[in-house]
Amino acid sequence: MKKPVFYHAGCPVCVNAEHDMIELIGRENIDIVHLGNDRSKISEAEKAGVQSVPALVTPNGNVLHINFGASLDDLKK
């Protein structure tokens, strides 16, 4: 089964959401992508429909934007 993917940029809002996702879903059940550290994944996140982080992409392809930390456009700068 495909895992959900959690995208974030390392800001305090994102880190708090990451901890909550791990607590809710379990670290082994989710892929975490830190776009601040791995900028090559920004285009992957865009293709998945992510507009801002933190965001969770479900195995069905739904994008759940959680709170607001930063837009993907801001991460490209």
Buried (B, 14 or more C-beta within 10 A) or exposed (E): EEBBBBBBBBBEBBBBBBEEBBEEBEEEEBEEBBBBEEEEBBEBBEEBEBEBBBBBBEEEEEBEBBEBBBEBEEBEE
